[in-house]
C-alpha cells in the first residue's frame, strides 16, 4: 500500500547529506531541466495534476500560470514550511530526512517561473530542522547547485531560510509574506493576490514544502508516471501523518484515494487497546470530524472529503477512541485558535475568546442549553467574517463536534442542572 516517491531516501543513513542523496539520484533532473523551456516545465506540472499539499489543494501548475508576464519586476518563490497545524508533521520529515529533495524541487520551480531569489519560511521553533536544512543548502552552494551558475548553467538562484517567530497565522500565505518583509505577521486583504503583488510588491509564488518536493519525480518520470498514483482529480501520493489512538502512529506515504478506514486498520494497525472508534479528524485540527459511519465510505482524496462535508487539509489524520471527552477536546481546540489569533479582525479576536469562555463554563458544569446554542450560533456568525480563515479553522470543526456529539454537551448541562438542584 505504501509508495516511495517523496520518502524514497528517508530510510538511508545520513540521507540528509549531499553525498548520500546524490548517490541515490538527487539533482539528476537538472540536465533535463535546463534543456527544457520554462513554459514546458509548467505545462508538465499542470498535466501531472499536482495539487498544493499545504491544505488548499489548488493545482500547482495553474497557480504558476497566474504570474503576470513582462512586469519588469523580480519574481519570488516563497516555500511555506511553517507547518503549525496541530496533528501535522509531514514537512518536517522532508526537511530532516531529505532536504536536498526540497532544494532540487526549488530549482525546478524557480527555473520554471523565472525566479532567482527563493525564501524558505520555517517555523522558528524547528531548531533541528533549520540546522539540517541550512547545512544542506550550504552543501548545495558548495557543489554549485545554488549560486551564480546553477549546475554550471547561466542561471543564478539564491535560497534564504527565514525563521518565523512561532505564529500559526503565518502559515497563511500573505501573513507569511508580511513576516518575511519584517512586519507583524498579519494576513493581507485580497485581491491583489500574491502571484500579482506578493513579496515586496512583486509577483510571488507560494507553495508548500511537500508540493515543491514532488517536482523532481514529475520532471524525471513524467506527468503520466505521477498520475499513475491516486485518482483522476487527486493524483499522486501524500505523506500522511497518522496519530492519536492507533497501534502504529507514524508517517506513511500513500497514494491518494485509498479508503480511510482501510488505511487506519491496515497501515496504522487499527484503534489501540481493543477500543471502539469514536471519530476521525481527517486533515489536521481545522477539519470537521467524521463519525465512524461517515468514514465507512470515505476515501483519502479532496473530492471524497468535500462530499463528506469535511476537508482533506494537511493529511494529518487523528484517530479518536471511545474514551475521548469531546467537550474537553473542543475546549483545547478553541484555546489554541484563540491564542493564535493575530487580533486584526474583531470577530476572530473577540469571538474566539467568547467561545472559550462559554466552553470553560460548560466544563465547569455551570452551563445551560442556551450556552450550547450560543456556542453553535457563534460558529455561524464568526466564520468567513474575517480577512483570513483562522477563525473558520476553529469554527468549522467546533460546529461539527456540536452537531455530531451534541449529547456530550447536553450531559455536562444536565450535570450542571443536577448540581444546582441539589444546592
C-alpha positions in Angstrom: 0.0 0.0 0.0 2.9 2.4 0.7 4.7 4.2 -2.1 8.2 5.6 -2.1 8.3 8.9 -4.1 8.8 11.6 -1.5 10.1 9.2 1.1 12.4 7.1 -1.3 15.6 8.2 0.6 14.1 8.5 4.1 15.4 5.1 5.3 19.0 5.7 4.2 21.7 6.5 6.8 22.7 10.2 6.6 20.1 10.7 3.9 20.1 14.4 4.7 23.7 14.8 3.3 24.6 15.6 -0.3 26.9 12.6 -0.6 24.2 10.1 0.2 21.4 12.0 -1.6 23.4 12.4 -4.8 24.4 8.8 -4.8 20.7 7.9 -4.8 19.6 10.2 -7.5 19.5 13.7 -6.1 19.9 16.5 -8.7 19.8 14.1 -11.7 16.9 16.1 -13.2 18.9 19.3 -13.7 20.3 18.4 -17.1 16.8 17.7 -18.3 15.5 20.8 -16.6 17.9 23.2 -18.3 17.3 21.5 -21.7 13.6 22.2 -21.4 11.8 25.5 -21.9 10.4 27.0 -18.7 6.8 27.1 -20.1 7.2 23.4 -21.0 8.1 22.6 -17.3 5.0 24.5 -16.2 2.9 22.5 -18.7 4.2 19.2 -17.4 3.4 20.2 -13.9 -0.1 21.2 -15.0 -0.5 17.9 -16.8 0.6 15.9 -13.7 -2.4 17.3 -11.8 -0.1 18.1 -8.7 -2.2 19.9 -6.2 -0.9 22.1 -3.4 -0.1 20.0 -0.4 -0.5 22.7 2.1 -4.2 22.1 2.6 -6.0 24.1 -0.1 -5.3 21.6 -2.8 -5.1 24.2 -5.6 -3.3 22.9 -8.8 0.3 24.0 -8.6 1.0 24.4 -12.3 -2.2 26.5 -12.7 -1.1 28.8 -9.8 2.3 29.3 -11.5 0.4 30.3 -14.7 -1.1 33.3 -12.8 2.2 35.1 -12.8 1.9 38.3 -15.0 4.3 38.5 -17.9 7.0 41.1 -18.5 6.3 43.3 -15.5 10.0 44.3 -15.2 9.8 43.2 -11.5 11.7 40.3 -10.0 9.7 37.1 -9.4 10.0 35.4 -6.0 9.3 31.9 -4.7 8.3 31.5 -1.0 8.3 28.0 0.3 5.9 27.6 3.1 7.5 25.4 5.8 5.7 27.0 8.8 3.6 23.8 9.3 1.8 24.9 12.5 -1.4 22.9 12.1 -1.9 20.7 15.1 -1.5 17.0 14.1 0.6 17.9 11.0 4.2 16.8 10.7 4.8 15.8 7.1 7.1 18.7 6.0 9.4 18.2 9.0 10.2 14.7 7.7 11.3 16.1 4.3 13.4 18.8 5.9 15.2 16.3 8.2 15.3 13.2 6.1 15.8 14.6 2.6 16.3 18.4 2.4 18.1 18.0 -1.0 14.8 16.8 -2.5 13.3 20.1 -1.5 16.3 22.1 -2.8 16.1 20.2 -6.2 12.4 21.0 -6.3 13.1 24.6 -5.6 15.5 24.8 -8.5 12.8 23.2 -10.8 10.1 25.6 -9.7 12.4 28.7 -9.7 13.6 27.9 -13.3 10.0 27.4 -14.5 8.7 30.7 -13.1 11.8 32.8 -13.8 12.7 33.3 -10.1 16.3 34.0 -8.9 15.6 34.5 -5.2 13.8 32.0 -3.0 12.8 32.2 0.6 12.0 29.2 2.8 9.8 30.4 5.6 10.1 28.0 8.5 8.6 27.9 12.0 11.2 29.4 14.4 10.8 26.5 16.9 12.0 24.0 14.4 15.6 24.2 15.6 16.7 20.8 14.4 15.0 21.2 11.1 16.6 24.6 10.5 20.1 23.2 11.2 19.7 20.3 8.9 18.1 22.4 6.1 20.7 25.1 6.3 23.5 22.5 6.2 22.0 21.0 3.1 21.7 24.5 1.5 25.4 25.2 2.3 26.3 21.9 0.7 24.3 22.8 -2.4 26.1 26.1 -2.7 29.5 24.5 -2.3 28.6 21.9 -5.0 27.4 24.5 -7.5 23.7 23.6 -7.3 22.9 27.1 -5.9 24.6 30.4 -6.5 25.7 32.3 -9.6 25.7 29.4 -12.0 23.3 26.6 -11.0 24.7 23.3 -12.2 27.1 25.2 -14.5 24.3 26.9 -16.3 24.0 30.7 -16.8 21.3 30.8 -14.2 21.5 32.4 -10.7 19.5 31.1 -7.8 19.8 32.1 -4.1 17.9 30.4 -1.3 17.4 32.1 2.1 16.0 30.4 5.2 13.7 32.8 7.1 12.7 31.8 10.6 9.4 32.9 11.9 8.5 33.7 15.5 6.1 31.0 16.2 2.8 32.4 14.9 0.3 29.9 13.5 -1.3 32.6 11.4 1.9 33.0 9.4 1.1 29.7 7.7 -1.4 31.9 5.8 0.4 32.9 2.7 0.0 36.7 2.9 0.9 36.8 6.6 3.9 34.8 5.7 4.9 37.5 3.2 4.4 40.2 5.8 6.6 38.3 8.2 9.4 37.9 5.6 9.2 41.7 5.0 9.9 42.3 8.7 6.3 43.3 9.5 3.8 42.0 12.0 2.6 38.6 10.7 -1.0 39.6 9.8 -2.9 38.5 6.7 -3.5 40.9 3.9 -6.8 41.6 2.2 -7.0 40.0 -1.3 -7.0 41.0 -4.1 -4.3 41.6 -5.2 -3.2 38.0 -4.9 0.5 37.2 -4.3 1.0 36.0 -7.8 0.4 39.6 -8.9 1.6 41.6 -5.9 3.4 39.4 -3.3 6.7 39.8 -1.7 7.9 43.4 -1.8 5.0 44.1 -4.1 6.4 41.7 -6.8 4.9 38.6 -8.4 5.3 35.7 -6.0 4.5 32.0 -5.9 3.9 30.4 -2.5 4.0 26.7 -2.3 4.2 24.1 0.5 7.3 22.0 1.1 5.7 18.8 0.0 4.4 20.4 -3.2 7.8 21.5 -4.2 9.4 18.2 -3.1 7.1 16.4 -5.5 8.6 18.2 -8.6 11.8 16.1 -9.1 9.8 12.9 -9.6 7.4 14.6 -12.1 10.3 16.1 -14.1 12.2 12.8 -14.0 9.5 10.3 -14.7 6.9 12.5 -16.4 3.3 13.6 -15.6 1.8 10.2 -16.6 4.0 8.3 -14.1 2.8 10.7 -11.4 -0.8 10.3 -12.4 -0.4 6.5 -12.2 -0.9 7.0 -8.5 -4.0 8.5 -6.8 -7.3 9.3 -8.5 -8.1 11.3 -11.7 -8.8 14.5 -9.8 -6.4 13.9 -6.9 -3.3 12.3 -8.4 -0.1 11.4 -6.8 1.0 10.4 -3.3 0.8 12.2 0.0 2.7 12.0 3.3 0.0 11.1 5.8 0.8 11.7 9.5 -1.4 9.3 11.4 -1.6 10.0 15.2 -4.0 9.6 18.1 -5.4 6.3 19.3 -3.9 3.8 16.9 -1.5 1.0 17.4 1.1 2.2 14.9 1.1 6.0 14.7 3.6 7.5 12.2 4.3 8.9 8.8 3.2 7.0 5.7 3.5 7.9 2.1 0.3 6.6 0.4 -1.4 7.1 -3.0 -4.4 9.3 -2.8 -7.8 7.7 -3.0 -7.4 4.9 -0.5 -10.3 4.0 1.8 -9.9 5.9 5.1 -10.8 3.1 7.4 -8.7 0.6 5.5 -5.7 2.9 6.0 -6.4 3.2 9.7 -6.9 -0.5 10.2 -4.2 -1.9 7.9 -1.5 0.7 7.8 -1.9 2.2 11.3 -2.8 -1.1 13.0 -6.4 -0.1 14.0 -7.7 1.6 17.1 -5.4 0.8 20.0 -6.1 -1.3 23.1 -9.1 -3.0 21.5 -11.2 0.1 22.0 -14.0 1.3 19.7 -13.6 4.1 17.1 -15.4 7.3 18.1 -14.3 9.7 15.4 -11.6 10.7 12.9 -10.1 14.1 12.3 -9.1 13.6 8.6 -6.7 16.5 7.9 -5.4 18.4 10.9 -7.2 20.2 13.7 -9.1 22.6 11.4 -11.0 19.9 9.6 -14.6 18.8 10.7 -14.7 15.4 12.4 -16.0 12.3 10.8 -18.1 9.7 12.6 -17.3 6.0 12.1 -20.3 5.5 9.9 -19.3 8.6 7.8 -15.8 7.3 7.4 -17.0 3.9 6.2 -17.2 5.1 2.6 -14.7 8.0 2.7 -11.5 7.9 0.7 -8.3 9.9 1.2 -8.7 12.5 -1.6 -10.0 16.0 -1.9 -13.3 15.1 -3.6 -14.4 12.5 -1.1 -13.6 14.7 1.9 -15.6 17.5 0.3 -18.5 15.2 -0.3 -18.5 14.2 3.4 -18.6 17.9 4.3 -15.0 18.0 5.7 -11.6 18.7 4.1 -8.5 16.8 3.1 -6.4 19.6 4.7 -2.8 18.7 5.5 -3.4 15.0 5.6 -2.9 14.8 9.4 -5.2 12.1 10.4 -6.1 11.9 14.1 -8.0 8.8 15.4 -10.2 9.3 18.5 -11.2 6.3 20.6 -14.3 5.9 22.8 -12.6 7.4 25.8 -12.2 10.9 24.3 -14.1 13.7 26.1 -15.4 15.7 23.1 -16.2 18.8 25.2 -12.6 18.9 26.6 -11.3 18.4 23.0 -13.4 21.3 21.8 -12.0 23.4 24.7 -8.4 22.6 23.7 -9.2 23.4 20.1 -10.8 26.8 20.8 -8.0 27.6 23.3 -5.4 27.1 20.6 -7.1 29.2 17.9 -7.9 31.9 20.3 -4.3 32.1 21.4 -3.0 32.1 17.8 -5.4 34.8 16.5 -3.4 37.8 15.3 -6.1 40.1 16.6 -6.6 42.0 13.3 -10.3 41.1 12.9 -12.9 41.7 15.7 -14.9 38.5 15.0 -11.8 36.4 15.5 -10.1 38.4 18.3 -13.3 38.8 20.4 -15.4 35.9 19.1 -13.0 33.1 19.8 -12.4 34.5 23.3 -16.1 34.5 23.8 -16.4 30.9 22.7 -13.6 29.9 25.0 -15.4 31.5 28.0 -18.5 29.6 27.1 -16.9 26.2 26.7 -15.0 26.7 30.0 -18.3 27.5 31.7 -19.8 24.3 30.3 -16.8 22.2 31.5 -17.2 23.7 35.0 -20.7 22.3 34.9 -22.2 25.7 35.1 -23.6 25.9 31.6 -27.1 25.7 30.2 -28.5 24.7 26.9 -28.6 28.4 26.0 -24.8 28.3 26.2 -24.6 25.3 23.9 -26.9 27.0 21.4 -25.0 30.3 21.7 -21.7 28.4 21.0 -23.3 27.0 17.9 -24.6 30.4 16.8 -21.2 32.0 17.3 -19.7 29.5 14.8 -22.1 30.7 12.1 -21.6 34.4 12.9 -17.8 34.3 13.1 -17.0 32.1 10.2 -15.9 33.9 7.0 -16.3 37.3 8.5 -12.6 37.9 8.7 -9.6 38.7 6.5 -8.2 35.2 6.7 -9.6 31.7 7.5 -8.1 31.3 11.0 -11.4 31.8 12.7 -13.1 29.4 10.3 -10.3 26.9 11.1 -11.8 27.0 14.6 -15.5 27.3 14.0 -15.8 24.6 11.2 -14.6 21.7 13.4 -16.3 23.1 16.5 -19.6 23.2 14.7 -19.1 19.5 13.6 -18.5 18.4 17.2 -21.5 20.3 18.4 -23.7 18.8 15.7 -22.4 15.2 15.9 -21.7 14.9 19.6 -24.5 17.2 21.0 -25.3 14.6 23.6 -21.9 15.0 25.3 -22.5 18.8 25.7 -26.0 18.1 26.9 -24.6 15.7 29.5 -22.5 18.5 31.0 -25.5 20.8 31.1 -27.6 18.0 32.8 -24.8 17.7 35.4 -25.0 21.4 36.0 -28.7 21.3 36.4 -28.5 18.4 38.8 -25.8 20.2 40.9 -27.9 23.3 41.0 -31.0 21.4 42.1 -29.1 19.8 44.9 -27.9 23.1 46.4 
